[in-house]
Amino acid sequence: MKDVLCIYYSRTGNTKKAMEEIAGELGAEVVELRDGADRTGWRGWLRCGLDAMRKTTQPLEPFETERPLDQYRLVILGTPVWAGRCSSIMRAFLKEHGQELKNVAYVVTRSSDGKFEEVYDQMDLYLPCSRQAAVSLRMGSVGYDFWKVEFLRQVREVLAAH
């Protein structure tokens, strides 16, 4: 389904892995976001947390999609949770392009037990409509595959309705 876009940021590779798995199941286009900030090592980790808490963003590096954002049936946004918030890279994307998105779903990845579902509401603030589906995934957890499959079921229902 090349009318579905999976667009994400991943610092450690966990969000990338989840988004590539989801895109593979849906036959969706996959695009990775970057900004110019050095986010490697422990200093990068610290910077990520501070940027998230302060809600600061850097300009995004250019990225390409096969069609304009408003022409996708569904855009699935993938972000790690940083300090209880979406990544500053995803926040920058939402600030710049959120109003172009008609139908969205969220994949948030986390390293702790908390689900951080409040991140969905934070992301909704940048959009003209609320999310169609959302999932909070923790790599390596017992429930990872279950919740990924449940998310895919929800996404397929959304797509069938549109």
N, C-alpha and C positions, 0 to 999 in steps of 0.2 A: 504494500500500500504506500506508494510514493506520495500520497496525499496526507500522510502522517509524518510529522517531523519530531525526532527526538533530539533535543538540544540541551547540552549540559556543560557543567564545569566539574572537574575532578582533580584534586590535589594529589591524592594518594593512589588513585586507580580504582577505588571501590565504586564510586559513582559511575565511572567509565564502564566498568564490568557490568554493573546492573543495567545501564542504559543500552549497552550493546546487546545484552541478552534480550531485553524487551524489544528493541528495534528488530532483532533477528526474528523473533516470534511474529512480529507484525509486518515484516517486510518494509519497514519504515526507513526513511532517510535519517542519517545520524550526523550531527555537527557538534564539534567541541568548541567551547568558548575559552578565550584567554584574555588576560589583560597584561600590561607590561611589567607588573610588579614581580619581584623575586619572592616566590613563596616556598622555596626549598629549605630543608633543614629545620632546626629548632627556631631559628629567627623567622623563617617563613611561617611556621606554625603560629608563633606569637603574633606576627603581623596579621594573620588571618583572623585570629580571635579579636584583636583590637579593632580591625576594620569592621568586623561584624557588629561588635558592641557599639561602636561609634556610628555605624551605618554609612561609613565612607566608601566611596567607589573610585576606581581608576578608569580611564577610558579603555574600552574594549579594543582588542586587536580586530582588524577586519575579518569577517567570516562570510562565507557564501552558502546560500541555500538554493535549491533547484527552482524555487518559485518564490514570489513575494509571501511574506509571513501571513498576510490575511487571506491567502488562497489555500491554506492547508485546512483539511477537515478537522484535524486535531494536532495540537502542538503539545508534546510531553516535555516538561521542564524538569531537569535533573540537577540536584544540588546537594552537597554535603551540608550538614548542620554544623555551624560554627557558633559557639557561645549562645546556643538557643535560638539562632537566627539562620536564615539562608546565607549562603556565601556572598561576599561582596561582589563577586563576578556576576552571579545570577541577579543580584539587586541592580547592578549597572545595566544588565540586559533588560530587566523589567522596566527600569526608569526610561530607557531609550525606546524600547519597542513594545512595551506592555499593551498600549492602546491599539496596536495592530492585530492583536491576537483575539480570535473569535471564540474558540473552544480550546480549553487547556486542561491538562492533567499534570499532577506533580509526582515526582519520585524524589524523596529525600532519603539520604543515607546518613547513618549515625554510627558512632562507636560505642555508645552506652545503651543501657536498658530502656531509658525513657523514649517514648515514641515521638516527642516533639511535634505533635500535631498542630500546635499553635503556629508553627512555621507556615502552614497552609494559609491561615488567615492573614499573616504578614504579607505573603506573596499576592493574595487576592487584592490587596490595597492598590496595586499597580495596574489592575486589569479592568476593562469595562464590564466584565461579568465574572462570576465566581467559577471555580474549578468544576470540572465534570467528574473527576475521579482523583484519588490521591492514595499514596502508600508511603509508609515509613519502613525502610529496610535496614537491617543490621547484618553486614557480611559475616558469614560463619555461624549465625544464630540458627537454632533449631527451626524457627518459623520462617526463615528467609524464603525458601522455595514455596511454601504455602501462600505467603502474602504476595509474592510476585505473581503466582498463578491467579490468585483472587483479583489482583489489580488488572491483569490481562483480560480476565472475564468482564470486569467492569468496563474497560476500554472498548472491548468488542461490542458490548451493549450500547455504549455511547455512539460508536460508529454505525451500528445498525439503525439507530434512531435518526441519524443525519443523512 
